Amino acid sequence: MPADNSGGTFRLACVQVNAGDDVAANLAAACDFARQAREAGAQLIAFPENVGFMAPDGQGVREAARPEAEHPGLAAFTALAREIEAWLLIGSLAITTDDPEGRVANRSFLVDAGGEIKATYDKIHMFDVSLAGGEDYRESAIFRPGGEAVVAESPFGMLGMTICYDLRFPHLYRRLAKGGAEIIAVPSAFTQATGRAHWYTLLRARAIETGAFVFAPAQCGSHPRGRRTFGHSLIVDPWGAVLAEAGEQPGVISAEIDLAACARARAQVPSLTHDRDITGP
């Protein structure tokens, strides 16, 4: 059945997966969950960051990356959108670029129910951190950062596109909200350590600050080279209430979204209109 957003309400689903380095298996699992979500009435279905491939190292990411026209993940998901007649938010795929350092793009795609790509977004902020316990990440050595904030039109309202570590940069979300975003995607592969400490607080804060729905499909469990991700995919309303939450296993969550809640939240606390010019420090 085609997407129908009459009345400003729709059902949103987040697919939570445990991707590894077997692309075919990753795509099959994600697509099966999406079919389940569609059967349950979801009209917009979102997948996590790195949904098709979680590599043990940067070299593996580069080797698995493909141009858009040749990417097996993009082909699988556009075919899936046509099959189930639903809009899809592909959290991210590794896409080759002309970067002189050989870095790839960590690119998110919004696909309509006919399998057409309606918008793309390249992750802007790179996760270059050293965590207690020996975890070390240098995304900037693998991925070429994007430089453009994206708000896309959809039958479900204006959709802001972000990825994972972007969540820690509130000015990006404010820019998306001021650009018209009513729903904001945060497909992620949060580490367990940072997820336990900050996941809920940051997602709820971004929703409250923007007066927008925030939805965050996530990776979960153990991945190649011992990496562990937090899971707990969330859908948060504009007042900061959690509408749906996944646990630590692969699966699907969904919630009914009423876009009128954005206007209500922004009318009650109109902070998006209260910016002031400041100087210093």
Backbone torsions as a table, in degrees:
resi	resn	phi	psi	omega
1	MET	NA	135.6	-178.8
2	PRO	-67.4	157.7	177.4
3	ALA	-64.0	139.3	178.7
4	ASP	-138.1	114.3	-177.3
5	ASN	-111.4	31.6	179.9
6	SER	-61.6	135.6	179.9
7	GLY	85.5	-1.0	177.0
8	GLY	79.0	12.6	177.2
9	THR	-117.1	150.9	177.3
10	PHE	-160.2	166.0	177.7
11	ARG	-103.8	126.5	-179.3
12	LEU	-109.4	135.5	177.1
13	ALA	-124.3	145.5	172.2
14	CYS	-116.3	127.8	176.9
15	VAL	-95.3	126.8	176.5
16	GLN	-107.1	129.6	-176.0
17	VAL	-132.1	166.1	173.5
18	ASN	-120.8	81.0	-176.0
19	ALA	-77.5	146.5	173.9
20	GLY	-123.1	-145.3	-177.3
21	ASP	-103.9	14.9	174.9
22	ASP	-104.2	98.5	-173.0
23	VAL	-59.2	-46.6	-177.2
24	ALA	-60.7	-43.4	179.6
25	ALA	-66.5	-40.2	178.6
26	ASN	-60.9	-46.7	-178.0
27	LEU	-66.3	-40.6	179.9
28	ALA	-61.5	-44.4	-179.4
29	ALA	-64.7	-44.5	-179.4
30	ALA	-63.2	-42.7	-179.2
31	CYS	-66.6	-37.0	177.8
32	ASP	-63.5	-42.7	177.5
33	PHE	-63.7	-38.3	179.3
34	ALA	-64.3	-38.8	176.9
35	ARG	-62.1	-40.5	177.0
36	GLN	-61.6	-42.6	180.0
37	ALA	-63.3	-40.7	-180.0
38	ARG	-66.5	-40.0	178.1
39	GLU	-62.0	-28.3	178.6
40	ALA	-87.5	4.0	173.4
41	GLY	104.5	3.0	-179.7
42	ALA	-67.8	137.1	179.4
43	GLN	-107.4	-25.7	173.8
44	LEU	-124.9	122.3	-174.4
45	ILE	-122.8	126.9	-174.1
46	ALA	-116.2	142.9	-179.5
47	PHE	-115.6	160.7	-178.1
48	PRO	-76.0	173.0	168.5
49	GLU	-59.4	145.4	177.5
50	ASN	54.1	39.7	-173.5
51	VAL	-63.0	-28.6	-176.8
52	GLY	-94.1	-13.3	-171.6
53	PHE	-168.7	121.9	170.9
54	MET	-115.3	103.4	-173.5
55	ALA	-85.7	153.6	176.4
56	PRO	-75.1	-13.9	-178.5
57	ASP	-159.5	169.7	-178.6
58	GLY	-62.8	-36.0	179.4
59	GLN	-62.1	-38.9	177.7
60	GLY	-62.6	-38.9	178.0
61	VAL	-63.0	-46.5	-179.5
62	ARG	-62.2	-40.4	-179.4
63	GLU	-68.3	-31.7	-179.6
64	ALA	-83.7	-18.2	-178.3
65	ALA	-66.0	148.4	178.6
66	ARG	-142.0	158.1	169.3
67	PRO	-61.3	155.4	-179.8
68	GLU	-51.7	-46.7	-174.4
69	ALA	-64.5	-17.8	-176.8
70	GLU	-115.8	5.8	-171.6
71	HIS	-80.6	123.0	-178.6
72	PRO	-64.8	-31.5	177.9
73	GLY	-66.2	-45.4	180.0
74	LEU	-65.0	-40.3	177.1
75	ALA	-61.6	-42.4	-179.1
76	ALA	-65.5	-42.7	-175.9
77	PHE	-75.9	-35.4	176.0
78	THR	-67.0	-37.1	175.1
79	ALA	-65.7	-39.3	178.3
80	LEU	-62.7	-42.8	179.1
81	ALA	-57.7	-43.1	178.3
82	ARG	-66.5	-40.2	-178.0
83	GLU	-62.5	-47.8	-173.7
84	ILE	-99.1	-2.1	177.7
85	GLU	54.3	53.9	177.7
86	ALA	-135.5	154.1	171.7
87	TRP	-79.2	143.0	-178.9
88	LEU	-125.7	139.2	169.1
89	LEU	-108.0	102.7	178.9
90	ILE	-79.7	111.5	-171.3
91	GLY	-50.4	-57.1	168.9
92	SER	-171.3	151.3	173.1
93	LEU	-131.7	153.0	177.1
94	ALA	-85.0	117.6	-175.3
95	ILE	-117.4	130.3	179.5
96	THR	-65.8	149.1	-179.5
97	THR	-133.4	-179.8	176.1
98	ASP	-95.5	20.7	-178.9
99	ASP	-58.7	129.4	-177.5
100	PRO	-65.2	-19.8	178.5
101	GLU	-91.5	2.5	177.9
102	GLY	79.0	12.4	180.0
103	ARG	-76.7	153.8	-178.1
104	VAL	-108.8	170.4	176.5
105	ALA	-96.3	137.5	171.2
106	ASN	-94.4	93.3	-163.5
107	ARG	-112.7	131.5	175.0
108	SER	-99.4	148.4	-177.4
109	PHE	-129.9	136.9	168.8
110	LEU	-105.7	121.3	-174.3
111	VAL	-119.2	134.0	-179.5
112	ASP	-84.4	178.0	-174.0
113	ALA	-70.3	-9.2	174.7
114	GLY	-98.0	4.7	178.9
115	GLY	84.7	12.1	179.5
116	GLU	-91.9	138.1	176.6
117	ILE	-76.0	119.8	-177.4
118	LYS	-98.8	-24.9	179.1
119	ALA	-162.3	153.3	173.1
120	THR	-132.5	156.1	178.3
121	TYR	-145.6	129.0	175.4
122	ASP	-97.9	127.0	-178.5
123	LYS	-51.4	129.5	-175.1
124	ILE	-87.8	-48.0	-171.5
125	HIS	-97.4	127.4	-175.7
126	MET	-94.4	135.0	-177.7
127	PHE	-83.8	86.7	179.0
128	ASP	-110.8	89.8	-173.8
129	VAL	-142.6	156.9	171.5
130	SER	-122.3	114.5	-175.3
131	LEU	-95.1	155.4	172.4
132	ALA	-59.0	140.0	-177.8
133	GLY	99.5	-1.8	173.8
134	GLY	96.2	-1.2	178.1
135	GLU	-73.1	129.3	-177.5
136	ASP	-133.9	129.1	-177.5
137	TYR	-131.3	136.0	178.3
138	ARG	-136.4	73.2	-177.1
139	GLU	-62.9	-30.0	-177.2
140	SER	-66.4	-16.2	176.0
141	ALA	-81.4	-15.9	-176.7
142	ILE	-109.8	-40.5	-172.0
143	PHE	-112.2	138.9	172.0
144	ARG	-83.7	121.2	-177.1
145	PRO	-64.4	144.4	170.2
146	GLY	-77.6	173.1	-179.1
147	GLY	-140.7	12.1	-174.8
148	GLU	-131.2	126.4	172.5
149	ALA	-75.7	142.8	-173.6
150	VAL	-128.7	126.9	168.0
151	VAL	-121.4	124.0	-174.4
152	ALA	-113.3	145.5	174.4
153	GLU	-79.1	142.7	175.6
154	SER	-151.7	167.1	175.5
155	PRO	-66.3	-8.8	-174.6
156	PHE	-108.8	20.2	-177.0
157	GLY	101.7	179.3	179.6
158	MET	-80.4	128.6	-170.8
159	LEU	-113.5	120.6	175.4
160	GLY	-88.6	138.9	-175.0
161	MET	-113.3	123.3	173.6
162	THR	-139.4	173.5	178.5
163	ILE	-142.2	123.0	165.5
164	CYS	43.4	-102.6	-172.3
165	TYR	-60.7	-20.5	172.5
166	ASP	-52.5	-27.9	-175.4
167	LEU	-55.4	-25.7	-176.6
168	ARG	-86.0	7.8	-176.4
169	PHE	-123.1	85.4	-171.5
170	PRO	-62.3	-25.0	179.6
171	HIS	-63.2	-30.2	177.1
172	LEU	-64.7	-43.1	-177.8
173	TYR	-70.3	-36.5	175.5
174	ARG	-63.1	-40.6	178.4
175	ARG	-62.8	-41.7	178.1
176	LEU	-63.4	-43.9	-179.8
177	ALA	-63.9	-42.5	178.0
178	LYS	-67.8	-22.2	175.2
179	GLY	-85.1	4.3	173.8
180	GLY	108.9	-1.9	-175.3
181	ALA	-63.9	130.3	174.6
182	GLU	-108.5	-24.5	175.0
183	ILE	-130.9	138.3	-175.5
184	ILE	-130.1	127.7	-178.9
185	ALA	-92.5	138.0	175.8
186	VAL	-132.9	63.3	176.9
187	PRO	-61.2	134.3	-166.3
188	SER	-142.6	161.9	168.0
189	ALA	-137.2	61.4	-177.0
190	PHE	-66.0	138.9	174.9
191	THR	-66.7	160.0	178.0
192	GLN	-63.8	-41.4	-177.3
193	ALA	-63.4	-49.2	-178.7
194	THR	-74.3	-30.1	177.3
195	GLY	-64.7	-46.9	179.1
196	ARG	-60.0	-37.9	-174.9
197	ALA	-80.1	-38.3	-163.6
198	HIS	-131.6	-14.0	-170.8
199	TRP	-53.7	-56.7	-175.9
200	TYR	-64.8	-44.9	-176.8
201	THR	-61.6	-46.2	-177.5
202	LEU	-67.3	-44.0	-178.9
203	LEU	-65.0	-42.9	179.1
204	ARG	-67.0	-38.2	178.5
205	ALA	-63.2	-44.4	-179.9
206	ARG	-62.3	-37.8	177.9
207	ALA	-66.0	-45.7	-178.8
208	ILE	-64.4	-45.4	-177.8
209	GLU	-62.5	-34.1	-174.8
210	THR	-98.4	-14.6	-173.3
211	GLY	62.6	35.1	-177.1
212	ALA	-125.9	157.4	168.7
213	PHE	-72.6	136.1	176.7
214	VAL	-120.9	128.9	179.1
215	PHE	-128.6	134.8	-169.8
216	ALA	-133.9	87.6	172.7
217	PRO	-72.1	137.7	-168.9
218	ALA	-131.4	154.1	166.8
219	GLN	-75.9	154.3	179.3
220	CYS	-143.5	156.5	170.6
221	GLY	84.1	-160.2	-177.2
222	SER	-95.2	142.5	-177.9
223	HIS	-128.8	174.4	178.8
224	PRO	-53.3	146.3	180.0
225	ARG	65.8	24.6	172.7
226	GLY	79.9	5.1	178.5
227	ARG	-67.4	139.4	178.7
228	ARG	-127.4	132.5	179.9
229	THR	-113.4	158.8	-163.9
230	PHE	-80.3	-31.0	-173.6
231	GLY	73.1	-142.6	177.6
232	HIS	56.8	47.9	173.4
233	SER	-51.0	142.0	-176.1
234	LEU	-131.2	150.1	165.4
235	ILE	-124.8	122.1	-172.8
236	VAL	-121.9	138.3	-179.4
237	ASP	-88.6	171.9	-174.0
238	PRO	-66.0	-12.3	177.4
239	TRP	-97.1	0.4	177.1
240	GLY	94.5	5.5	179.0
241	ALA	-81.0	137.5	177.1
242	VAL	-81.0	117.8	-179.1
243	LEU	-87.7	-30.8	-179.8
244	ALA	-156.9	144.6	179.4
245	GLU	-143.5	135.3	172.8
246	ALA	-89.6	168.0	175.9
247	GLY	-96.0	-132.0	-175.8
248	GLU	-110.2	7.2	-178.8
249	GLN	-115.3	156.7	175.0
250	PRO	-57.9	148.8	179.9
251	GLY	165.9	-161.8	-176.2
252	VAL	-134.5	139.5	167.9
253	ILE	-123.8	158.5	177.6
254	SER	-153.4	162.8	178.4
255	ALA	-154.7	151.7	173.9
256	GLU	-82.7	127.7	-177.0
257	ILE	-108.5	126.3	176.5
258	ASP	-115.1	107.0	-174.4
259	LEU	-63.8	-18.3	177.6
260	ALA	-61.3	-22.3	178.8
261	ALA	-64.6	-28.5	177.4
262	CYS	-63.9	-48.6	-179.6
263	ALA	-62.8	-39.0	179.8
264	ARG	-64.3	-46.1	-178.8
265	ALA	-64.2	-42.0	-177.4
266	ARG	-72.2	-26.1	175.8
267	ALA	-75.3	-36.9	-179.6
268	GLN	-70.6	-41.3	178.0
269	VAL	-130.1	88.2	-174.0
270	PRO	-82.2	47.8	-173.9
271	SER	-66.6	-22.7	178.5
272	LEU	-65.8	-15.5	179.4
273	THR	-103.6	4.6	-172.2
274	HIS	-110.4	21.6	176.7
275	ASP	-63.1	145.5	177.1
276	ARG	-127.4	143.3	172.5
277	ASP	-71.7	132.1	-179.7
278	ILE	-131.1	163.4	174.9
279	THR	-124.6	163.2	178.3
280	GLY	79.9	174.5	-1.7
281	PRO	-73.2	NA	NA
